[in-house]
Structures are given as C-alpha cells and as structure tokens.
Amino acid sequence: MHITQHSIKFKIDKPERYNSNMAYSLYAILCENISPEYAEKMHAQSEFRPICQNLSFDRRENIVEWNVTLFGEAQKEFAAALELEEYHIINRDVVLKPVQHSTAVYTTEYLLDKAKANADNSAKANMLFCTPTSFKQNGEYAVFPSVELILSSIAGMWSAYDETIKLNDPDVIGLLAKKIRISSYNLKSSYYRFKSVRIPAFTGRITLSAKLAPPLMEIYSLLLEFSNLSGAGIKNALGMGKIKTERIVYNERKQSFVQPGRNI
C-alpha cells in the first residue's frame, strides 16, 4: 500500500464563517478537477473510496488546515486538483487561497514497523474524533462508538487497499473487541450537514484500554497507527470521521499511565 497525505493551509480573516462541513464543498471542487471516467469509477465504490479529507481550524492564528489522504491510483488522479491557486466555495461566497502545502508519504512497511515499535505502548490510548463521526449499523446511524464498530471500520479501509494483510477478518475483530474496552469518554452529539442532508454524529474523545496477547497487540497497534490516516465511520471522503490517536505511555517509575503532553 502506498499513501500520500496532503496538508494544505489557508489563511482566513473571519473564522466564525468556517466549519468542518465545508469539507464537502472542497470535495466537490476536487471531483470537478479530475477526469469524469475516474470520478464515475470512484463513486461506483459503494463502501470505501480512495480519499479521506477533512478540515481543522486554528482560530487563534486564523488558519484552516485541509487534510487530504489519498490511496493507490487516487494519488495521481487528484494531484492537479490539489495544486489549484484558489478554491471558491460558492454557497459560502468564500475563496480559499493556499499559503502552505506539505505532503507525507506512507507505505505498508513503514506502518508495520511503526506499529511494531509502539505495540508495547498500546495498552491505553486516547482516540479523538476531530470531525463529526457516525457509523451505520443495521441500516441505522450509530451515534455512540463501540470498539467493534471502530475497529471494523479501520480494518475495512486497510483491507480495501492492501491485499497482503487482511485485517477485516470478523474472527480477528471479534477477538480484539473482547479484550478492548472503552474505559472513559467525553463525547457530544453533533450533525454533519451537506446539501439538504443532516447526518447524526458525534465528536470528542474516548480512552481505549486493551489486554491482548502480543500477536493481537501488534495488530491492534497497526489499527491505531492507520486510524490517523483512514479515519473511521462513514463518509470519510466528504469530511467526516477524522481521528487523532494518542497512546498513553506507562511510566515504570511511577507505576502509572502518563497522558500525552504531560511530563514523565
């Protein structure tokens, strides 16, 4: 698997006019600037699309950051669309002009190595849902996360683009889900709006606690690593489901877990 993640920053003057829902409008602009044949092929994919994109904000610095993650052949197809001089969001009468564009490249081998190196620090992890996130279960929206829904979603995205390691085996997901629990959470309900649609969703944080044998812990560590690229839930291509995962490191001296950002 080969993945490219783009980070494009825009300087803005009225931050109150912006929200994460605008990612849908940017997705529409991207699709207008790729070949009709590839757009049709991509939209025919009912479950997983080779693009995840979302917006985040630094309102103190008046910066909008657009994160676009591309898998496989989408990297070539969307290349020109990500180099436009400006992005005009007509329904908001907003013109976004890039002030910085950086890229990072990831491979299966890199993610496997990083997951293995971090496996021992994966017993506890914070998972931050940075943009509205929702799951579909039995034809209904699931607006509270479960371990199985989260892991199945991340594993499904991985397996859609890497055939060498199949992570979405129901038996494996079941074994992981039995030994991983949501030990705390701070979530709030929200909606993601595009066109005339309003999707029930949530944002916030959960803490995951795992008690797994070493082979399963490495698989789980890989899913945590990949979640920062794939997101979770539905409509990742439209701006939903951005995840930031932070492992909580165990301090041997203090015999306790240390939250990210705190001194050890």
N, C-alpha and C positions, 0 to 999 in steps of 0.2 A: 504494500500500500504506500502511496505517495500523496502527501497532503501539503497544501500551501495555505497559510493563514495570513491574510492581509489586515493591516491596521491602518485605517485612513482617518486622519483628524481634520476637523473643520472648526474654524473659529466663528463664534456666533455673537450677536450683540443683544439678543433678547431671549435669554434661556427659558423664560416661562412659556415660550411658544413651542417648546420641543418636548416630545415624549417618545417612549420606546415604540409606540405604534407606527411612527413614521418609517420604521424599517420596511414595512410593507410597500410604501411608495418607492423606496430605493430599490427594492427587489423588482418592482415593475419596470423601473428605468433600466436595470441590468438586463432584463429579458427583452427589452426593446432594442438592445445593442448586441444581441447575439444572433446567430443565424436562425431563421424560422424553423429549419429542419431540426436543429438541436433543441430548440425550445419545445417543439412538439414531442420529441423523444423524451425529454426530461419530465414534462408534465404528464406523460403516459405512465411514469413510475408512480404507482399508487401509494406506496408506503415511504420509501426513503429516496430523497433527492440528493444529488452530489454537491449540495451547497447548504451551509448553515450561515446565517448572517443576523446581526442584531446591532442595536445602538446602546451605548452607555454615555454617561454625562459627567463632566466635572464642572459643576455650576459655579464654583469659586473662580475657576480660570476661564469660564465661558467657552468650554471645549466640548464638542460632540465627537465621540470616537465610534467609528463604524468598523465592526469586526466581521470579516468575511472569510469563511473557511471553505476551501474547495478540494474535492476529492477526485482522483483519477483524471479523466479527459476534460472535466469541467475546468481544470486549471488553465488549459489552453483556450477553451471556448469563451471564458469570461475575461481573459487577460485585457483585451482592448476596452471593454466596458468599465474596467476598474481604473482606467487611465484618463477618464474624461476630465476636462478642465473645470466643469461645474455640473451640479446635479440640481435640476429645477423640480421642486415638489409643488406641482401646480395647485393642488387642493389646499395647500397651506400658504401659497404665494411666498415660498421660501426658496432661495438659491444658496446651495452649499458649495463652497469652493475649497478644495483640499489645500491644507497648509503643511501636511506631513503624510508620507506614505511609506510604511515599512512592511517587510514580509518576513515570515519564518517558515522553514520547510521541515517537515517531519516524515519519517519513514517508519515502517513496521519495526525494523531493527532498533531504531532509536527508542521507540515507545516501549518495546520489550525490555531493553537494557535499563531504562529509567524505572520501569515498574518493578523489575527485579531488585534494583538497588534500594527502592523505597518500600519493599514488601514488609520489612520489619517495623516500619513506622506507620503501618496502615490499620492498626487495630482500632484507632479512633480517628475520625475525620469530620470536618465541617463541610457541608455541601451548601453553597449559596446559590439560590435561584434568583439570578440578577434581572431577568425579564420575565413577564408573565408566563407561567408554565402550566400545562394541563396534559392529561392523559385521556385516552379513550379506552373504556373497559365495558364490554357487553353493550356496545352502542351508546353508552352514556359518557359524559365528561366526568373524570375523576379529579376533583379539586383538592384532594389531600393525598400526598405521595405515600406509596408503600415501597418497601425495599424491592419487592418483586417487580413492580411497575418500572421503577428507576433502572434497575439492572437489566431488565429485558429490553428496555428502550435503547440503552447504551450499547448492549451486546448486539442488538439487531442492526444498528448503524455500522458497527465494526464489521460484522459478517457480510453486510451488503457490499463492502469494498475491499475485503481481504479474504480470499478463499483459502489461504494457507492455514489459518487458525479460526475455527468455527467456535465463537463464543456463545452463540444464541441457542445452545442445546438446552431444552427445557429441564433435563435432569440436572445439569450443572447449575443452572439458575436456581432450581429448587434447593439444591444442597447449599448454595450460598445464602439464599434467603432464610433458611432455617437457622443459620448461625450469625446473621447480621440483624441488628435491630436499630430502630430509631430511638436513641436514648434521651434526646431532648429536641425541642423545636421552637422556633419563633417565626410563625408564618402569618400572612394576612391574605385574605381573598382579594382578587382583582379581576379585571377583564382585559382581554386583548381585542381591540377593535380594528377592523379593516372592511372597507366598503360598507355594507349595511349589516355586517356580521359582528356579534359581540360574544366572544368565547369566554366562558367562566374559567378562571385560572387562579394561581396563587403566586406570591413571591415570598422571599425570606430565607430562613436558614433551618437546616436540620443537622443534628450530630449523629453520625453512624458509628456504632460500636460492633466490632467483629471478633469472633472467636473461631478461627479457622485453622485447619491443618496447613502446613507450609505450602503444599501444591495449590490448594484452593486460595490461600492468601496471595499468591503470586497472580492468579487470575483476577482476583478482586482488585489488587493493586493496579493491574493493567486497565481495568474498567475505570477506576478512579482517575488514572492518568489521561485516558482517552476522553473522559467526560468533559474536560476543559476544551476539547476541540469539537466534539459531537453535539454537546448539549443533551437534553433529554425531553421526552414527551413529543407532542405533535407540533407540526408546522414550524420546524426549526428554520426552514428556508424563508419563512415570512417574518421572522424576528422573534419568535417565541423560544423559551426553553434554554436560555444561556445559563451555563453552570460555571461556577468557580469552586474548585475543590482544594481544601487546605488540610493537610494531615496534621494531627495533634501529636507532637512528639513526646514520648515517655522519657522523663528525667530519672535516671537511675539513682542519682544522689538524693533527690527529694522524694523518690518513690511516688511520683505523681505525673500526670499528663500536663504538658505546658501548651497553652493555646498559642496559635500563630501570632507573631508580633510581640509576644511577651518575653522578657528576659529569662534565660535559663540559669 
